[in-house]
Amino acid sequence: MASSLTKGAAKQGTPADGGKTFFGHPRGLAPLFMTEMWERFSYYGMRALLVVYLISGGPDAEKGAQGGGLAMNVATASAIYSIYVAMVYLLAMPGGWIGDRIWGPRKTVAIAAGVIMTGHLALAVPGQGGFFAGLALVAVGSGLLKANISTMVGHLYDGPQDPRRDGGFTLFYMGINIGAFAAPLVIGTVGQDVNWHLGFALAALGMALGLVSFLIGTRHLSPQSSVVPSPLQAEERAMWLRKGLIWVAVAAVFYGVVAFTGHFTLNWAVIPLALLGLIIPITVLARIKRDKELTDTEQTKVSGYIWFFVAAALFWMIFDQAGSTMSVFAEKKTNGQVFGLDFPSSWFQSVNPLWVMALAPVMAWLWLRLARRDREPSTTVKFSMAMFFIGASFVVFIIPMMMASDGSKVSPMWLLSIYMIQTIGELSLSPVGLSVTTKMAPQKYASQMLGVWFLAVTAGDCITTLLSTGGADLSGPPVLAVEAGMAVLAGAAVWLSRKKIIALMGDVR
């Protein structure tokens, strides 16, 4: 702990903490750091098991692997994984809306943690019923938590121009990666080598620890985190309740008929959700852009933000295949032995956060050094760099994929190298994107704009879902080459248009 509470935090109304700070940042960052760390521990631990659990016992399972899974093929497992991740981030939008209009960010996060914990406990119950119910609960809880906890980080600082703001978000991002690194080593090992459902139960324990950390540390948060910025009026509550019940009734009748006539398959759930995951982000951005209550400056910033959103969607389309395409490759075609010691394929899911923790300080030092010389790359340049790196990672991935086409297994170093390239791209885009979203968000959409940022993940994963259900071989070099080409073209477009985008950003840099 460092000393001397900063004036910026005091202006935001942060409670007096005897002069203590959290690595030079407001002390309220500590409980948010811990909560997000444990939430990511539970999320990434479950994610490390998800696809290998789904294919366990099925035709695409690795010979000799633990049985007891749901015996699905790779295409179906990849589609379920992608749509699950997409829904986690899609629900961040209504989660932000609930924080803005009903409960406030602080209460929303506390409720979300309880829902996530319940979802992981449901996953610990054998059978498809508990599995899909657990996935739904974790997705709902994660959606409630994500936008609101990031908003509370922003509340700790003295507005968008506080020089500590980007550093605070980077430190917060480190908490995410500490949890993500530890989870596959603990939950993955127990799930793959001992019992799948015991692994899922450990994820529930992780979220329980996160909830306790949050409740203990709430006194250090900004009072603004308890405020409902734009509370719903009674008439609005009635309207939203009525609309919600109507849509639930329509869905129940429709799927009831489909099931009764014997036509229901997983695609009846997956494909409509994937289409919604593409339609909703477009609709939301268009609605914000058309809002007449926004000032001209806010409208201009929204126009600039759309460039970042589209680039991010393509980035996450590739990056999130770490839990599907790359996870299956690790399980079936990568040598899981180092120095004569065997390890489960889920351990590869710890490589990306390990690279983040190794490279984040280096890149933070590099940005600071360049900033002192007035040569730090702009947000647009960082985004274009991210697109080039993520595209390059899949170009490299094609090489071991072709080497393993004869049934042999490749060295783990290939995946370690691919993750390193992706991590450099991630560090050029993700913390920067979170920060620029809070800076460019219209006041009316404070928490909801964090939800919009997460919708970029939804859009990217929904594209992957539609490719899987459409029969595209995501484990084949041709599809990887197309995805890599799309990312590189997007990076070139952002680079060539950087002056136009910077002009749209106004005073945000």
TORBA-927673 format. One record per residue: y, x, z of N, C-alpha, C, O in turn. Coordinates in steps of 0.02 Angstrom, whole numbers, plus 50000, padded with zeros to 5 digits. Last residue first. Layout:
<sites>
YXZYXZYXZYXZ
...
</sites>
This chain:
<sites>
505724958548697505464964648666504784966448697504484971448677
506824945148672506184947348699505944953548661505954953648599
507924939548615508034944948664507404947548695507434951848739
507104935348466507744935248502507814941048549507774946848528
506014933748386505894934448457506544934448498506514933648559
506444934148255506284927548283506204927948359506304922948393
506554947948237507164943848234507044936948265507484934248299
505204951448241505654953748294506294949748296506564948248349
504784945548120504524943048184504984945148241505134941048285
505464953348025505574946148027505364943348095505714939248124
504904965848051505624964848060505794957448065506224955448105
503524963948023503744965348091504494964248101504694961848154
502764961647911503254956447929503584957847996503904953348024
501874972147902502354971347848502904966347865503454966747837
501124969448021501494975748012502044974847960502624976747972
500524957147993500984957848050501424964048042502024963848056
499744960947881500254955747875500764956147931501364955447919
498864970347935499344972447884499914967447877500494969247868
498134962148021498534967548048499054969947999499624971548018
497514953947925497984950947973498424956348004499024955248013
496704963547863497224960147824497744956947870498334957147855
495854966547970496284971747943496854968747902497424970947906
495194954247988495584957148042496084962348015496664962448035
494534952547865495024947647887495484950547940496084949447939
493644963547869494164963247818494714958347837495304959747826
492794959747973493204965747980493774965647930494334967547947
492204948447914492604947747975493064953747985493644953048003
491514954647808492034949547794492494948747855493104948447847
490624962847878491124965947833491684961047818492264963047815
489834953447943490244958047982490794961147940491364961947963
489204947747833489654943647873490114948047915490704946647923
488444959047785488944955647743489444951547783490044951847769
487564963347897488154967247875488654963447831489254964547840
487084950548013487004953847949487634957547928488184955147940
487184942448120486884948948132486774952848068486414957848067
487624930548074488114934748109487844941648126488224946148144
487294922447940486934927347979487434932148012487634937147982
487704905347933487914912247920487534916947966487464915648026
487414892047960486884896147933487084903247917486674907047890
488304884148027488294883547954487774888047921487704887847860
488244888048157487914881748140487874880748065487454876948041
488974900248141488274900148166487914893848146487354894048120
490224895848096489834900448055489104900348075488664900448033
490604888048204490494884748140490104889248092489694886848053
490744898348301490264892848310490094889448244489514888248229
491784905948247491124908948254490594903548262490054904148233
492804896448259492624898948193491924902048195491514900848150
492824895648397492614889748359492444891648287491994888748257
493354907948434492654906448449492394900348412491804899948398
494684906348386494264911648361493524910248373493114911248329
495134895248461495114894948388494644900248360494244898848315
495034900448593494664894548572494584894248497494034893248471
495964910648588495254912348600494824906548576494314907548544
497094902948573496934907648520496204909848527495854910748476
497194896248692496934892448635496784897048576496394895148532
497844904948774497124904848779496804900748722496214901648707
499164901648738498904908348725498144908448725497834911648683
499204888548789499244889648717498974896548698498614897248649
499194891348925498634887848896498614888648820498074889248791
500434896948932499864901248947499224898048921498774901448897
501144885348906501134890548855500604895848869500334898848822
501014877949023500634875748964500624881148910500144881548872
501894883449114501174884649123500794882949059500294886349044
503144879749035503004886049071502264887649078502024892649051
503824871148948503104872248940502874878548976502454882248950
505174871148972504814864748979504064865648978503694861549004
505574883848936505554882049007505134875749018504784875249068
504564891548810505114887048828505034884848901504464883948924
503984908348817503834901248831504474897348844504894899448884
504174921748805504404917548749504294910148762504504906048721
503634927248922504334928648904504604923748852505184921748855
502324923248924502744921048979503484922048962503914918348986
501934929948805501894922648810502344920048865502704915048856
502054943148836502524940448787502504932848787503004929648771
500974944348929501664945448950502164942248901502634939048923
499844941548850499994937648910500724938148929501054933148944
499994951848753500034944848734500174940248792500574935548786
499804963248831500434962348797500534955048777501084952248782
498484961548869499004961348921499694960348891500124957048920
497924961248726497834956048778498364956048833498684950948842
498294972248636498444965148622498434960648684498904956748694
497934984748669498544984148628498754976948619499314975548598
496754982748732497314984948773497974984848735498514984948765
495964979548619496084974548672496694976348714497104972048730
495914991748549496244985848520496424980648572496964977748570
495194998948642495865001348623496254995648591496844994748605
494024991348640494434991448700495134994048686495614991448714
493464993948515493694987148530494164987148591494644983348593
493125007348534493605005548482493894998648496494494997548490
492175005948638492775009948648493315008048597493905007148615
491164998248577491554995348632492194999248645492714996348661
490705007948488490995001748462491424998448516491974996048502
490175017448577490735019248532491085013048506491705012848502
489145010348638489675013248679490295014848637490865013748658
488345007548528488705002048561489265004648605489785001448610
487925020848501488255016848450488655011148482489245010148466
487265025248614487915028048599488295024148546488905024148544
485975020448619486495016548653487205019048637487685015348646
485175022348458485435025248520485955020648552486345017448517
484075009348395484595014448389484805016848458484645013848509
482395006248346482945005048393483425010948391483225016748385
481654998948195481745004248245482335002548290482734998048275
481634989548096481284988048158481354993348212481134992348268
482424992447990481704993547980481304992348044480704993848046
483734990648033483444985447990482694986247978482354981547959
484414999948103483894996348139483544991048096483114987448121
485365004348012484865009148035484285005548069483715007848064
486174993148001485764995047944485214999947964484664999647937
486744993748128486394987648108485934989148048485374986748045
487415005748131486795005148169486394998848151485784998748156
488435001348029488015007348022487375006748064486835007348036
489164990448072488724989648014488224995448009487654994547987
490014995248168489424991548190488924990748132488314990448144
491095000248095490635004948127489985001448146489445004448139
491654987848063491454992448009490954997548036490444998948004
491954983248189491404980048153491194984048091490614983548069
493004991848220492414991648263491824988448228491254990648236
494004989148127493634995448122492994995348163492504998448144
494494977048180494164977148115493744983448106493184983048081
495054981848297494504977048302494124976648236493514975848235
496054990548244495504993148286494914988248289494344990348284
496894981648174496564987148138495964989848179495444991248150
497334973548279496944970648224496574976048184496004975048163
498054982548359497464979148386497024976448330496404976848334
499124985748273498644990848293497994987748317497444989948299
499774973448275499484975748212498984981348225498464981648192
500184973248410499724968148384499394970448320498794969548311
501064984048412500464984248455499954979048431499354980448431
502044979248326501664985148307501024985648348500494987348321
502534968548402502244967348336501814973148314501274972248286
503074974848514502494970348522502154969148455501544968848452
503444991948464503624985048480502984980948488502444983148471
503095007748538502985002848485503184995848509503094994148567
504355018248605503785013948619503705008848562504195005848541
505405026848595504965026648538504345022348551503855022648514
506285031548693506495025848651506065025448588506315023848534
505755039948779506035043048719506295037848670506495039348614
505245031248868505765035748891506115039348833506695041448838
504235025548791504825021548807505405025948830505985024648814
503285035648787503635033948725504265029948739504775030748704
502895034848921503155041148894503555039848830504095042648821
502405021648926502975023648968503305029948941503915030448938
501315022348838501865017748823502495019748862503055019648835
500535032148907500785033548840501375029048823501885031348796
500235025549026500615031849028500925033248960501505035448955
499465015248971500075013649008500535019749012501145019149005
498425022648917498865019148872499515017148906500045017248875
497875027649037498085032248984498585028848938499105031748920
497525016149107498045020649134498315025449081498905027049080
496555010849011497175007249027497705011849058498285011649037
495385018549002495905019348952496565016048969497085018048944
494555015249110494665022249093495285023149049495655028049057
494565001549112494795005049172494935012449158495365015449189
494034999248984494704996849002494975000749061495545003049061
492755004648995493235007848949493955005648966494415009648962
492254995149083492285002149103492775005949059493165010049084
492314983349006492774984149063492804991249090493324993249116
491304987648907492004986148889492474986648950492974990148945
490104989348983490414995048949491144993748933491574998048944
489454978749035489914982249081490304987849045490764990649074
488584974548942489174970348951489674973449000490244971149006
487514982848953487994984448900488634980248907489164982248882
486714976549046487154981949069487674983849016488214986249033
485864968148980486484965249006486964970549031487564969349037
484704975148956485214974948903485874972048927486394973448898
484204985349097484224979049060484794978949010485304982249020
483485001849083483994997449110484024991049067483874991349008
482455015849126482555009649089483105005549123483175005649184
482635033249116482695027249158482835021149115483285021249073
482695044449038482035042149059482045035849103481515033549124
484035045349006483735050449050483075048049080482915049449138
484025028348970484445034248975484145039049026484005037049082
483615014548871483365019848915483845025748912484045027948858
483525004348770483775003148837483525008248887483265006448940
484005005148606483585008548655483885007748725484435010048738
484234990048520484534995948552484074998748605483794994948645
483764978048473483774983748427484094990148455484204994948419
483764967548568483204968248521483184974948484482644977248466
484884968648654484234966448680483654968348633483124970448656
485924972348570485754976648627485054975048653484684979548672
485934961448485485794968048457485594972848513485134976848505
486334951648576485674951148545485464957848516484884959848521
487624956448603487134955748657486424955348630485974958448657
488264955648480488134962248508487634962048565487264966848576
488244941348464487984945848413487804952748442487254955348430
488694938248611488194934948568487904939948519487354942548531
489654945248680489164941548719488634937948677488184934948705
490424950548579490094955148625489554951648664489044954748681
491134941348513490434941948492490064947348532489474948548522
492444942448550492004938548593491274938448570490854935748605
493014949948443492934952948509492424949048551492014952148586
493114941048332492674946948331492514949248402491934950548418
493964931248381493384929248342492874934948340492274933748346
495034938148433494524935748480493904933348443493364933348472
495744940948312495514946348356494944943948400494414947148404
496064928348266495614932448226495334938248268494754940148261
496954924748369496354920648355495844924648315495244924448330
497984934248359497534934248418496904930348405496364932348428
498604930248240498284936848244497784936948302497234939548295
499074917648282498594918148227498224924748229497624925048220
499974921548386499414917048398498884917748345498294918448361
500964929148326500524932348375499894928048386499344930748395
501544919048246501264925048215500764928448263500214930348242
502044910248342501484908048299501154914048265500544914048255
503174916248395502554916448434501944914648391501394917148403
504184913148306503944920048310503274920548345502854924648327
504314899548338504134901548270503874908748269503384910248234
504734900648471504084897548456503854899448386503264900748375
505994906148451505484910148484504784907248472504304911048464
506644895248392506564901448354506014905748384505604908648347
506654886248500506314884548437506164890848396505614891648369
507474893148590506774891948607506364890248544505804892448537
508684892548519508384899048536507644898248552507234902348530
508934878848516508824882448452508484889148465508054891348426
507974870948648508584873748620508424877248554507834878548539
506984856048649507034863348651507694865548620507944862548573
506924842648623507244844748685507314852248691507684854648735
506184840248511506914840248503507284842448565507874844048563
504764848148459505074845148519505844845848514506104851448513
504074854348359504484848548340504864845448399505244840748390
503364864348425503864866348376504334860548358504924861648343
502474856648499502984860548534503554862448486504134862148504
501714851448393502084846848438502634850548475503184848048482
501154862848336501604858748295502024854148340502614853048326
500364867248442500914871448419501414867448378502024868448384
499464856248447499884858048505500484862248483501044860848504
498834856648321499214850748341499704852448398500274850248397
498194869048325498684867648272499134861848293499744862148284
497324867148437497854872248438498394871048385498984871948399
496534855648386496984855148444497504860648446498094859148457
495744860348279496264855348267496774855248324497374854848312
494824869248335495284871548283495874866748273496434868948261
494164861748429494444868148449494884871348397495284875748413
493674851448352494224850048398494564856448420495174856748428
492634858648292493184856048251493794854348294494364855748274
491844861048405492124866648367492704864348324493204867848319
491484848048441491884852048487492214857948451492784859648465
490714844248328491344840748344491794844748392492404844748384
489654854348343490104854348285490744850348299491284852848284
488994851548469489314857948455489834857548399490394859948407
488454838548466488934840448518489334846548498489944846848508
487654838648356488094832848366488604834048421489134830948421
486874849848375487434850248328487914844348333488504844948317
485844845648458486394849548488486994849948441487564850448464
485544828648403485354835748409485944839348441486484836548449
485094811748385485484816748422485154823648420484554824248433
484444801348325484734806348281485074812148319485314816848288
483934790048388483504795948381483784801448337483404805648314
484694779348420484384779148353483964785348340483664786048286
485184783348543484724777548540484354777248474483774775248471
486064793748510485464795248548484944789648542484344790948536
487044786448439486704792048407486044793548443485534794648411
487454777348539487154774848477486754780348443486194779248419
487984786448632487454781948651487074779248591486464778948590
489014792048562488434796148575487844792048601487264793948592
489864780348557489664783948497489024787948509488544787448471
490034776848693489734772148646489464775748585488894774548564
490644788548743490024786148772489664781348725489054781848716
491824789348666491314794648661490634792348687490114793848658
492464777548710492304778448639491744783648631491264782648593
492614780448847492214774748826491994775348753491424773948736
493474791448841492814792248872492354786548850491764787748835
494594785448782494234790648746493534791848775493064793148738
494934776348886494774773848819494374779048780493864777348750
495224784748992494664780148997494444777548929493854776648916
496374791148941495774794948958495164790548960494634792348934
497284780648929497064784248870496414788048883495964788148840
497424777249067497174772349018496904775748955496374774048930
497954788949118497314786549143497004781649094496404781849080
499164789449049498664794649038497974792549062497474794249031
499784777649101499674778549029499124783649016498664782448976
499874780149238499484774449214499304775249140498744773649119
500724791249234500054791849263499604786249237499034787449218
501884785449182501524790449143500814791349169500344792049130
502264777149286502104774149221501704779049178501244777149142
502534786449387501994781549396501774778649329501174777649317
502814802949318503044796649346502464791649348501954792649315
502294819549355502184813249318502494807349355502444806849416
503434833249380502944828349404502904822049362503414819549338
503664847649335503864841549300503374835949318502954834049278
503254857649429503884858149391504124851649360504734850349359
502804857249589502594853849527503214853549482503664849549496
502664871949686503084866749657502764863849595502474867449554
501984882649730501774876249757502154870349726501994864549739
502614893449673501934892049652501664885449678501174882849652
503804895249738503824891849673503124889949649503054885249610
503554903549844503564896249856503574892249791503364886449790
502424916649798503094913749792503064906249807502594902849786
501194921449923501404919449856502124916749856502384914949909
500734923950048501124929250017501384927349947501744931249916
499934913550085500584914150119501024919550087501634919550098
498714915050019499224910649989499914911350022500424909849991
497634922750063498244926150040498794921750014499304924249990
496594914150097496874918550148497554921350127497994922150169
496334908049974496574903950030496884908250085497384906250115
495864919149898496474915449878496764911549938497364911749950
494714923049964495264927849955495914924249940496444926049966
493934911349948494134913450015494734918250011495204917650050
493764911749809494114906149840494364907949909494924906249928
493004923549794493664922949763494074917349794494674918249805
491834920049859492244925449887492944925249858493434926649893
491404910249768491554908349837491984913649871492454911949907
491134917949656491704913349654491894910949723492484909749737
489994924949704490604928549685491204923949684491744925949709
489094914449720489324918149779489964921949763490424922149804
488874911149587489194906249631489464909649694490004907949718
488214922649546488864921149516489244916049559489844916549566
487034921049616487484926549636488184925549606488684927349636
486474910749542486684909349611487164914849636487624913449674
486134917449425486664912349422486924910649492487514909349501
485094925249480485684928449451486264923549448486834925249465
484194915449510484474919249566485104922949542485584923549580
483854911849383484244907149422484524910349486485044908149511
483094922849332483704920449299484144916449346484754917649349
482504935749431482464928549417483124926249388483654927549417
482334950349397482034946849454481944939449437481384937049430
482904955449280482324958849308481984955149366481404956649382
483964946849243483474949049193482834951849224482294950849198
484644944149367484444938849322483894940949274483404937349265
484864956949422484484951949460484214946549413483634944549417
485644962549317485024965649340484574960649376483984960149362
486744953749308486304954849251485634957749272485114955549247
487334954849436487054948349414486564949349356486034946149354
487594969349431487304965749488486944959449464486334958849471
488044973049306487624977649342487264974149400486694975849415
488884962449267488244963349232487774968049269487164967249265
489954964249372489534958249365488874959449327488354957749354
490744975649366490224975249417489724969649403489134970249420
491624972749257491194978749257490604977949305490034979349288
492304961249295491894961049235491414967049231490864966349205
493014965949407492514960749415492034960549356491424959749365
493814975249339493384977449394492824972349405492244974149412
494494966949250493994971649224493564974749278492994976749265
495354959549330494884956049285494324960849267493734958849268
496114969849383495684965849426495154962149387494574961649408
496824973749270496324978349297495854974649345495254976249347
497694963249257497174963949207496634968849230496054968149211
498564966349360498174960249365497574960549317497024958449333
499124977649300498744978449362498294972349373497714973049392
499774971249193499254976249179498824977349240498214978049234
500674963149260500144959949221499594964849204499004962949201
501464973349316501114968649359500544965149323499994964249350
501994979349202501554983149245501144978749291500554980049304
502804968949156502234971149115501734975149156501124974449147
503724968649270503314962849249502704964949208502144962949224
504644977649309503964978449337503484973349308502884973749322
505874974049256505514979749225504804980749251504414984249220
506274957649220506074961949275505664967749247505144966449216
506524948449120506784955149110506624959949168506824965749165
506014935949158505694939649103505924946849097505554951049071
506164935249343506284933149274505964937749222505674942849240
505684944049453506364941549444506504940249369506914943649338
504014938849500504514943449474505174939949459505204933849453
503084929649536503224934949584503804939449563504044943449603
502814921149432503264918749484503474924349532503984923749566
501804927849360502484927849334502994925749386503554928249386
500724924149440500904931249435501624931749410502024935649438
500704910549413500894912749480501054920149482501474922349522
500224910749281500904908349294501144910649363501734912349371
498924914849304499374919349268500104917249279500544921549285
498444903549367498464909649406498914914749371499254918649404
498554893849265498954893249325498984899649366499494901149396
497674897049163498384896849148498804897049212499334900049214
496384897249238496654902749199497404902549190497754907349207
495944885549310496164891649345496584896249301497094898849324
495554875649221496054874149273496354880449302496954880649318
494574882649150495174880249116495734878549165496324879949152
493624884649249493964890449221494604888349185495104891849188
493214871249270493534875049323493914881049297494474882449320
492644868249143493204864249170493584868249223494194868649222
491634878049134492154877649083492764873949109493334876049099
490844874749244491174881349242491734881349192492264884149204
490424861949203490824862749264491194869449264491774869849283
489664864949087490244860449083490704861449143491314861749135
488654873149138489114875749088489754871549085490304874249081
488014863749223488344869549251488844872649202489394874549222
487494854849129487984852349178488364858149209488974857749218
486614863349064487194860849027487714857849074488314858249059
485724866449174486044871549134486674868949100487214871849106
485224854549223485644858549266486034863749226486614865249242
484504850949103485004846649133485494850449177486104849849169
483554861049076484134860349032484684855949063485274857149050
482984870949219482974865149174483614864449134484144866949154
483354876049389482984876549327483024870149285483084864649312
484934879349455484394874449456484014874849390484334874049337
485984887549433485434890449471484844885649477484314887549502
486914879549376486544883949331485944887049367485454888949335
487444874049493487054869749448486644873949399486074872149383
488134885149540487574882649579487134878149537486514878149544
489124885749443488624891149446488024889049488487454891149473
489824873849476489504874649411488974880149411488444879249382
490334876649603489834871349595489464871949529488864870749526
491244886649567490694888249612490144883049606489544884749604
492134878949489491754884449459491154886249501490604887149475
492664870449588492294867549531491864872949498491284871749481
493334879549672492784875549698492344872549642491734872249649
494304884349584493804888949611493204885249639492634887449631
495084872749563494704875749508494154880349534493594880149508
495724870949685495234866049663494784868949609494174867849609
496554882449682496084881449737495534876549717494944877749730
497324880049566496874885849569496354885049624495774886649614
498054868649604497604868349547497104874049549496514873049535
498864873349706498334868449722497824868149666497224867449679
499704882049629499314884449686498734879749702498174881949711
500344874549522499864879949509499414881749568498814882949559
500314856449539500644862949548500134868549541499534867349552
499734844049510499574847449572500004853549587500054855549645
500484838349393500124834449445500064838349510500324836049562
501164846349300501364839449308501024835649365501254830149383
500744859749291501444858149280501634851249305502194850149329
499364858649311499764862749356500504861049351500854860949402
499044850749201498924848049269499324851949320499594849149367
499364859849100499724853449104499654850349174500134847749202
498414869649121499124871249130499544865049138500014864849178
497284862049089497344865049155498064866849171498304865749226
497474858948955497564853549004497604856149076497914853049119
497264873348923497864869548904497964863548949498504862948980
496044877548963496614880648996497254876748980497724876849019
495114871948881495294868148940495844871448981496094868449029
494954882348789495284876148768495524872148828496074869348828
494244891548863494934893048848495314886948822495914886448831
493014885048877493334888048936494084888948922494504887348965
492714882148744492914876648788493244879248852493694876048879
492364894948696492924891348666493184885848712493784884948720
491224897548771491814901748781492434898248754492974898448785
490424887148713490564887248785491194891448799491634889148835
490354890848582490714884648597490864884248671491364881348691
489644902948594490314902948566490694896648584491294896948601
488404898648652488824903548685489554903148660490024902848700
487954890048551488084887448618488544892248656489014890048689
487824899148444488274893448438488454890648507489034888948520
486864907848495487534910448479488034904848474488604905448496
485764899148505486034902348565486744904848553487174904148596
485564896148369485744890848416486064893748479486554891148504
485254909148320485814905248292486044899848340486644898948350
484104912848394484734916548403485334912448377485854912448409
483214898748467483294904148419483994907148426484424904348461
482654896248640483034894448580483044900248531482904905948549
482054896148771481664897148710482014894748647481704891648604
482614896148896482604889748860482304890248790482304885348754
481594906449003482234904148976482144897548939481664893948950
480384911549044480714906749088481384904449064481734900749100
480064929349032480074922549006480484918049051480884920449091
480634945849002480504940549050480534933649017480984932348977
479914954148857480474952248900480264946648947479784943048934
478924956848767478844959348834479394957548882479364959148942
480004957048630479304957248653479264960348722479524965748734
481464947148638481174953848635480474953748664480354950748717
481504931448552481534935348613481224942248602480764942948562
481424922648449481844928448439481904932948501482294937548502
480634911948490480384916248435480794922548426480544927448397
480764911848674480794909048607480574913948554480364919548570
480854917948795480274913748784480254910648715479774907248698
482594918248787482004920448823481434915448814481524909448825
483754913448733483234915248686482584917348720482074918248687
484504910648851484384905348802483814907048755483414902648737
484574923248910484224917848944484044912248895483494909548897
485364929948819484684932248829484264927148867483654926648856
486554922248833486184922148770485474924548779485014921648751
486874924048980486844917748944486404917948881485924914148877
487084935449055486414932549053486334927149000485774925648979
488414937949040487954943249023487234940649018486834943448980
488974926249092489004927449020488514932848998488224932448943
488784928149230488424922849196488414923949121487904922749089
489664939049242488964939649262488544934349229488004935749203
490864933849200490544938849158489824940149178489414942149136
491094924249306491084922349236490704927349193490274925449154
491044931549426490584925949416490524924249342489974922849318
492054940949399491384943149419490884937549405490354938749376
493144932549380492874936049321492184938949336491764939449291
493304928749512493164923649462492874926849399492404924149369
493584940949571492954937649588492794932049539492204930849525
494834943649507494284948549504493614945149518493124946149482
495624932849543495434933649473494854938549466494424937649423
495714935549681495434929249657495194929849585494644927749568
496334948249683495664947349711495334940949685494734940949670
497584945349621497154950549595496434949449618495964949649577
498074936149711497954933949643497484938949608497044936949570
498204943849827497724938449826497574935849756497024933649742
499184953749769498534955649797498034949749797497484950449770
500394948249735499954950149680499244951649706498764950949669
501104946749850500734940949826500284942549767499844938549750
501854958249863501204957949898500784951949876500174952149881
502554964949713502564959949767501874958949797501364958949761
502154982649690502274975849664502284970949723502054972649777
501724994649739502414994249714502594987449687503154986549663
500424991249780500524996449730501214995849697501284996549637
501104978549851500434979849824500514984649766500654982649710
502114981250000502004979149931501294980749911500914983749949
503024977650150502424979950116502394977250044502634971750030
504064972850227504204978450182503604980850143503664985750106
503594961650293503694967750330503794973850287503634979350307
503624951650199502974954350219503054960950256502624965350251
504394936450165504484943150192503814945650219503474942150256
503894927650016503954928150088504034935350110503764939950079
504914926749872504294929149901504384929949976504884932749998
506004922349799505814918549859505154920649888504844916849926
506484929449698506034924149680505794920249741505424915349734
507184939049763507574933849729507134928049710507364922349706
506154947249804506514943349854506904937749822506954932249849
505784953349686505324948649717505674944349768505524938449774
506934961149665506734956049616506274950949647506344944949635
506964970049770507454964649768507264959249721507394953349734
505374974449839505894974849789506354968849791506164963349811
504954981649993504924975649951505504975649904506074976649924
504394995950044505024993350016504934987749967504834988849907
502845004850006503335001650049503924999150009503955000049948
501105002549958501745006049957502225002450002502044997450033
499405004250000500005000050000500635004450000500685009350037
</sites>
